[in-house]
Amino acid sequence: MIRLFDDDIKTQDRQSSKGNQLKFELDNIWYKADYLGYEGLSEYVISKLLSFSSLNADEYVDYELEQIEYNGTVYNGCKSRDFANEWQLITLERLFKQVYGYGLNKIVYSISDHSSRLETMVKEVTRTTGIKDFGIYMCKMLTIDALFLNEDRHTHNIAVMTNGKKQYRLAPIFDNGAALMSDTTMDFPLGRDCLDLISHVRSKTFTDDFYEQISIAEKLYGINISFSFTYNDVKHIIDAADQYPLEIRQRVLDTVMEMRRRYEYLFK
């Protein structure tokens, strides 16, 4: 358990449509407290399962579980090392407002065709940053979002790295706390049938349908990520998170395995 204070709180522009959870930074470690359910468990499980993917270790943020004491209350949550070093993380929304005076979200949603939304976003980010293969990066991210049901991916939590000298590079994939139906307060209450809840999860990036979104990305940029985790791998990871109730851990296990079945073609 870590005790954190007001001086450790960090507010950033990585907003959520459901509000902002408490975030802290201390000694180059970032901490996030659970806000609507089990966001920390979601971050932890997904990062561990990404180690069973074709991604390199530096392509995603690795999270560990942590209990956080703040202002007399103990929260479950997660922690990760600061990966920025001398660079700075800047969200696409903030970047475009700085460079052009308006956000990328405004550009994307002025386009009615869903495929054109993604294609335009990739072209605009490439033109602005000079980063190559941004389309492949987005395809990987959208595939992860679909497989793990991340319902809160938007231009405030898609980011690049900058060194302040108009040089940019890709950021590791981060912010999967809204995945795996972690919101038990509003949208996905405990006690409901897992399969029924899965049918109600919607994406928010370019369309509200995960299948359509991943199909668009793969048609434009190909299949760029594969996975190899098994039931035993998932269970081992989730069993270690025993600060969370069994009911939550079982739902996460059931959700991951159901989505693995639905996206079987991604597994080798």
C-alpha positions in Angstrom: 0.0 0.0 0.0 1.2 3.5 -0.8 0.1 6.7 1.0 -0.4 9.6 -1.3 -1.2 13.3 -0.7 -2.6 16.4 -2.4 0.9 17.4 -3.6 1.1 14.1 -5.5 -2.2 14.6 -7.5 -1.7 15.1 -11.2 -4.5 16.5 -13.4 -4.0 16.1 -17.1 -5.9 16.5 -20.3 -6.5 12.7 -20.7 -10.2 13.1 -20.0 -12.8 10.4 -19.8 -16.4 10.8 -20.9 -17.4 9.4 -17.5 -15.3 11.8 -15.4 -11.7 11.6 -14.2 -10.3 9.1 -11.7 -7.7 10.2 -9.1 -4.2 10.1 -10.6 -0.9 10.7 -8.8 2.8 10.8 -9.5 5.5 10.2 -7.0 9.2 9.3 -7.6 8.6 8.6 -11.3 5.7 6.2 -10.6 2.2 6.9 -11.8 -0.8 5.7 -9.7 -4.4 5.6 -10.6 -7.2 4.9 -8.1 -10.3 2.9 -9.1 -13.2 5.4 -9.7 -16.3 3.6 -11.2 -15.4 0.0 -10.5 -12.2 -2.0 -11.2 -10.2 0.1 -13.6 -6.9 -0.9 -11.9 -7.7 -4.6 -12.4 -8.5 -3.9 -16.1 -5.2 -2.1 -16.7 -3.3 -4.8 -14.9 -4.9 -7.8 -16.7 -4.7 -6.3 -20.2 -1.0 -5.2 -19.8 -0.1 -8.7 -18.6 -2.1 -10.3 -21.5 -0.3 -8.0 -24.0 2.9 -9.8 -23.0 1.3 -12.8 -24.8 1.0 -10.7 -28.0 3.2 -9.9 -30.9 3.8 -6.4 -29.5 7.3 -5.5 -28.2 7.5 -4.6 -24.5 8.1 -0.9 -25.3 4.8 -0.7 -27.3 2.5 -0.7 -24.3 2.5 0.4 -20.7 2.9 -2.4 -18.1 0.8 -2.0 -15.0 1.0 -3.5 -11.5 -1.8 -3.6 -8.9 -1.5 -1.2 -6.0 -3.7 -0.1 -3.0 -3.7 3.6 -2.5 -4.4 5.4 0.7 -5.5 9.0 0.1 -7.3 11.4 2.5 -8.2 8.6 4.9 -9.6 6.3 2.2 -8.0 3.2 0.7 -8.6 2.6 -3.0 -7.7 -0.3 -5.2 -5.8 0.8 -8.2 -2.7 0.3 -10.3 0.7 1.8 -10.9 3.2 2.2 -13.8 6.6 3.6 -14.3 7.0 7.0 -16.0 7.9 6.1 -19.6 8.4 9.7 -20.9 12.0 10.2 -19.8 13.0 13.5 -21.4 10.0 13.5 -23.7 6.4 14.5 -23.0 3.1 12.8 -23.6 0.7 15.0 -25.6 -2.8 13.8 -26.5 -3.9 14.3 -30.1 -6.7 16.6 -29.0 -4.3 18.9 -27.2 -1.7 18.7 -30.0 -4.1 19.8 -32.7 -5.5 22.6 -30.5 -1.9 23.9 -30.0 -1.0 23.6 -33.7 -4.2 24.5 -35.5 -6.4 26.1 -32.8 -9.1 23.4 -32.9 -9.2 19.8 -31.8 -8.8 16.6 -33.9 -12.2 15.4 -32.6 -13.9 18.2 -34.5 -12.2 17.1 -37.7 -13.0 13.4 -37.3 -16.7 13.9 -36.5 -17.3 16.3 -39.3 -16.9 13.3 -41.6 -19.9 11.0 -41.9 -18.2 7.9 -43.4 -16.6 5.8 -40.7 -13.7 4.5 -42.8 -12.9 8.0 -43.9 -12.8 9.2 -40.3 -10.0 6.8 -39.5 -8.2 7.4 -42.8 -8.4 11.2 -42.3 -7.2 11.0 -38.7 -4.2 9.0 -39.7 -3.3 11.3 -42.6 -3.7 14.4 -40.4 -1.6 13.0 -37.5 1.1 11.9 -40.0 1.1 15.3 -41.7 1.4 17.1 -38.3 4.0 14.9 -36.6 5.9 13.2 -39.4 5.4 9.9 -37.6 5.4 7.0 -40.1 3.1 3.9 -39.8 0.6 5.8 -37.6 -2.1 3.8 -39.3 -0.5 0.5 -38.2 -0.3 1.9 -34.7 -4.0 2.8 -34.7 -4.9 -0.6 -36.0 -3.0 -2.3 -33.2 -4.7 0.0 -30.6 -8.2 -0.5 -32.1 -7.7 -4.3 -32.1 -6.8 -4.2 -28.4 -9.8 -2.1 -27.7 -12.1 -4.5 -29.5 -10.6 -7.6 -28.0 -10.9 -6.2 -24.4 -14.0 -4.0 -24.9 -12.4 -0.6 -24.2 -15.4 1.7 -24.3 -13.6 5.0 -23.8 -11.0 5.5 -26.5 -11.0 9.0 -27.9 -8.7 11.8 -28.9 -8.0 12.7 -25.3 -6.4 9.3 -24.6 -4.7 8.7 -27.9 -1.3 10.4 -27.7 2.2 10.8 -29.1 5.5 11.8 -27.5 7.2 15.1 -28.1 10.5 16.6 -27.1 9.3 20.2 -27.4 11.4 20.7 -30.5 8.7 19.8 -33.0 9.9 16.2 -33.0 7.5 13.4 -32.3 7.4 9.6 -31.9 4.8 7.0 -31.1 3.6 6.6 -27.5 3.2 3.2 -25.9 -0.4 2.1 -25.8 -2.0 3.1 -22.5 -5.3 3.8 -20.7 -7.2 0.6 -20.8 -9.0 1.2 -17.5 -12.4 1.5 -19.2 -12.1 -2.0 -20.7 -13.5 -5.4 -19.5 -16.7 -3.7 -18.4 -14.9 -2.2 -15.4 -17.7 0.4 -14.8 -19.8 -1.3 -12.2 -21.3 1.9 -11.0 -23.2 3.1 -14.0 -23.3 0.8 -17.1 -22.2 -2.7 -16.1 -23.4 -3.5 -12.6 -22.4 -6.7 -10.9 -24.9 -9.6 -10.8 -25.9 -9.2 -14.5 -25.3 -11.9 -17.1 -21.8 -11.4 -18.6 -22.9 -12.2 -22.2 -25.9 -9.9 -21.9 -23.6 -7.0 -20.7 -21.1 -7.6 -23.5 -23.8 -7.1 -26.1 -24.3 -3.6 -24.7 -20.7 -2.3 -24.8 -20.1 0.3 -27.5 -16.9 1.8 -28.9 -16.4 5.5 -29.1 -13.5 6.2 -31.5 -14.9 6.3 -35.0 -18.1 4.2 -34.7 -20.0 2.7 -31.9 -19.5 -0.9 -33.2 -16.3 -2.7 -32.3 -16.6 -5.2 -35.2 -17.0 -2.4 -37.7 -14.2 -0.4 -36.3 -11.7 -3.3 -36.4 -12.8 -4.3 -39.8 -12.2 -0.8 -41.1 -8.7 -0.6 -39.5 -7.7 -4.1 -40.9 -9.0 -3.2 -44.4 -7.0 0.0 -44.4 -3.8 -1.1 -42.7 -3.9 -4.9 -42.4 -3.8 -7.3 -39.4 -0.8 -6.0 -37.3 -1.1 -7.9 -34.0 -1.6 -11.4 -32.8 -2.1 -13.1 -29.4 -1.3 -16.5 -27.8 -2.7 -16.5 -24.2 -4.7 -19.5 -23.0 -7.3 -20.0 -20.3 -4.6 -21.0 -17.8 -2.6 -17.8 -18.6 -5.6 -15.6 -18.0 -6.7 -17.4 -14.8 -3.1 -17.3 -13.4 -3.0 -13.5 -13.9 -6.5 -12.9 -12.5 -6.0 -15.2 -9.5 -3.1 -13.0 -8.4 -5.4 -10.0 -8.1 -7.0 -11.3 -4.8 -7.6 -7.8 -3.4 -10.6 -7.8 -5.8 -13.7 -9.9 -4.9 -14.2 -13.3 -6.5 -17.3 -12.1 -8.3 -15.3 -9.4 -10.1 -12.4 -11.7 -10.9 -14.7 -14.3 -12.3 -16.5 -11.7 -14.5 -13.2 -10.5 -15.9 -12.1 -14.1 -16.6 -15.4 -14.9 -18.3 -15.2 -11.7 -20.4 -11.7 -12.3 -21.6 -12.4 -15.8 -22.6 -15.6 -14.9 -24.4 -13.8 -12.2 -26.4 -11.0 -14.6 -27.1 -13.6 -16.9 -28.7 -15.1 -14.1 -30.8 -11.7 -13.0 -32.1 -10.2 -16.4 -32.5 -8.5 -15.4 -35.8 -6.2 -13.1 -33.9 -4.7 -16.1 -31.9 -1.8 -18.2 -33.0 
